[in-house]
Amino acid sequence: MTRIIYQSESGGVAVIIPTESVELALKDVPTGVAYEIVDVADIPSDRFFRGAWVMGDCCIDVDLDKCKALGHDMRRAQRNAEFAPFDEIIAKQIPGLDAAEAEASRQAIREKYALIQDVINGASDPNEIKTALEAN
């Protein structure tokens, strides 16, 4: 099975799945844009970092710097979700709830995500980033 791939304007890689024929599907490639016809096996099966895909010489490569940027965005979103219940306690000074305990919990969250940040910054492979984010 074949696919048509090309670098999209947004910086990612567009993948066209021909429904009838490759020739018919080529009409969906923007005019003047370089494309490749590849085997489905040449497209990464793991789409965790799809936003970091770039066109290589004949296939899709994964840009490590883009993976790191996406990883940091995911890390921040995870951290913010964990902060949320403690942020409310501290911001609203809810009676009966201990703000000092909430701040201690927030500090533990900061430390956990600082370690994940270090892994992302030092990663030499997208899988290291993914593993750090999923281990959370």
N, C-alpha and C positions, 0 to 999 in steps of 0.2 A: 504494500500500500504506500502511496506517495502523498507527500504534502508539499505545499508551496510556502516558502518562508521569505520574509523580507523585513528590513528594518523599518519600523513605523516612525511617524513623525514625533511621537511621544517618547521615543528612545528605546522602546522595547522591541520585541520581535513579534510580528504578526504571523499567524499560522493559518493557512487556508486549507480546508479539507475538501478536496474535490468530491462532488456528489455524483457527477456523471463522467466527465473526462478532465484531465489536467488542462488540455487546450481550452476548454470552455471556462474553467475556473481562472485562467490567466487574466480574464477580463476584470477580475476583482483586484488585481495588483495595480496600484496607482501608476499612472503614466510616468515614465522616466525613472522609476525606482528599480534598483537592481534586486533581483530575486534569485532564489535557488529552488530547484525541484529536488527534494530529498526523500529518503525512505523514512517511514514513521519511526524506525529504530534510531534514527539520527536526532530525534527530538527528545530532550530529557524527559524521563517519565516522572521525575520528582518536580512538581511545580511550586514548591515552597518559595523559591526565589525567582519566580517567573518574571517579576519586575526587573530583575538584573540580567535577563537574557540579552545577548547582543549577537549580531551576525558575525560568524567566524569566516574562514576562507571558504568553507563548503557546508557548514553546519552551524548549530547554535552553540555559543560559548556562554559561560556564566562569568560576569564581571565581578571580581571579588570586592572591589571598592563599593559597587552598588549593593552587593550583598551586605556589606558592613553597614551602609546607610539604612537599608531596609531593616536589618537586625536591630539597630539602635531605635528605629521608630517602633518596632514591635516591643522592644524592651521597655521603652517609655510608656507605651500603652498598658503593658502588664503591670508595671510599677504603679501607674496612676490608678488602675483598678484596685490594687491592694491598698493604696493610700486612702481611697475614698471614704471608707467608714471612719477612719481616724481623723481625716481632715474635718469631717462634719463635727465630731466631738470637740476638736480644738477650736474651730471657727465659731461654733454656736455656744461654746462653754456650757454644755448641757449639764444641768444639776444632777448629781448622783453618779456622773461618769467622771472618771479620773483623767484629767488632761495630761498629767505626767505619765501615766501608764500608756496613754495613746501616743504620746511623743516617743516613748521608749519603743513602742511597736513600730512607729514610723522609722526610727533609727535602724532597727533591725532590717527593715525592708530596704532602706538606703544601702546598707552594707551588703545585703544579698545581691542587689542589682549593680553595685559597684564591681563585684566579682564577675558578674555576667558581662559588664561593660569591658572589663579587662580581657576576657576571653574573646569578645568580638573584635576588639582593637588588635589583638595579637594573632587572630586567626589567619591561617595560611590556606584554608580550604573552606568552602561554604558549609560543608557538613559539620565543622566545628561550631559554627555559629548556630546552626539549626539545633544541634545537640544541646548547646547551652540554653537556648530558648525553651526547648521542649522539656528539659530537666527541671525547669522551674516549677 
